[in-house]
C-alpha cells in the first residue's frame, strides 16, 4: 500500500461523504451518515488502523491527511445537524403557531342535569320544613325491602315491585322505604323522627314513556307522639306550593300500601289547565304525584316503637315524575338519552 494511494482514497471518501451529507434531511438519516463516516467501524478509522503497513517516513503524511478529512467531516456534520434542528424548529413554529388576533374560545358553561336539579329542589323544600336527609344502600336485603315493611314472602303486592335479585336474600331495592325501618331502628327510642331519603331504585319494568327499570325516589318519614293524617296533608300541601306554585292545591284519594294504613294517592291540581280539564290530566283536573299514608302499626312495632304511643306518616315520590310535570317533559326516556338539545334548555334556564 502506497501513501499516495491512501491519500487519494481519503480524498475520495471525504468527497463522497460530503455529497451524501447534503442528502441527509432528517435525524435518522443524519445518524446513519455519522456512523458510516465517523464511527469506529468507518473506512477512515480502518485506514488509521492500517498505518502500520506503511513505511515509517510516510505514516505522518497519511495520518495528517486522515485527520484533516475527519475534522472536515465533523465540522460539516455539526453544521448539518444545526441546520436540520433549526429547520425542525421553524416547522414546529409554523405548525403550532397561535394567531393571537383571533377572538378567544369561551369554555361552555355546564349545568345540573334536570333530575339532579329537581332532586336538590325537593331536598331544599323539606330541609326548610325541618327535615333532615338520610341515605341508604341500593343493594338491600329482602328483610328490609319487603318483610319489615309488612310484605311477607307470599304477599301479592310483591308482584308490583318485582326487581333484580343478586341472591335469594339480596336484591336491588325497589323503593327507598327500607330506610323507614333502618332510620327508626337507628334512632329508637328517640323521637321525633323527621327525614327524607333520596336515592335510586330499581324495578323490572318495561322502559316506555312513563316507566324505567331504574329511577329516583324521595321517601319521607315522620314519627312522633300524636302525629295525624292532617299533619301529612299539611306537609304535602306546603311541598306542592313550593314546587309547583303558591296557588297549588292537593287532593288525597284512598289507596293501599302494605306499610301504611290508612293509605292515599296524592294529586295536585293540573299544572297545564289549572284544573279545568285537559289531555294531560285526562279531563279530571288532577294529576297524581306520590303515594302516602300513616305508618302501619306493624312497621312501627317491628322497628322498636310502641304503636300505642307513637304514630307517624310516610310518603314517596318519583323524582322523574315531578320533573316531567314541572318542566313539561312527556317521555321519561329523554332524561337518560344525553340529548344536548334538551339539556341546553335547562342550562339556559338555570
C-alpha angles and dihedrals in degrees: 000000000000124000091232092056092049093050090050091050091050090052091050092049091050092049093049091046093052091050093049091046091062089056092055102101103166140038094261096054090042090055091049089053092051092052092047098049107021103027128106091260096045121122092250090057090049091052090053090051090053096053090103090071091063125083111270094246092056098047097083091050094052092041091055090050092052093046092050090050092047092050090048092051093045091052091047090048093052092048093048092048091051092048092051091047091052091047091051091049092051091048091052091047089054095045096044098038116138118212101222090189092068118098115258121261111244115225109238112251115234128218138197117274110256091246092051089046092051091047091053091048092052092048092049092052094053093041086057089056093054100265122138126215123248129182131201141186121287089210102066138177122250088238095062097032095051121355100052088048092060093264107123120189095268096046112125092216088073089074089068090058103043106161146171113292121205094183133348089278103028124071144152104270117257095205140003090249094103086075088066089070096036092051094048092047091050094048102037130160089015121099149230103046111192116165143139120211118205120189151119120282134187136217133168093248128146111253108244138135094296105023137062133178088232125034142146129263138184115209122196128199133180122178125175142116114296099010110162140190089252089061089056092051092048092053092048093047089053090049093049093050092048093048103037106021141294095272095053118130129206129214127192120208124190113258141151132256120160093225098049131055120212097024133191143187110228122219133185127206109272110274093207102051103018092238101309094109131263143165093278094057093034090244092297098106091229136089125200115235107166150348125248146158148146113302109261113251090234091058091049093048092045091054093051101263120123104238089205089063104028133048134175148171133230135192136182131197136181112239091209089054092053092046093049091052096043097047101031097245112157102189121056090204090070089073091064103039096079090225106171091203088069099035095050090061090063092044089059092044094052 
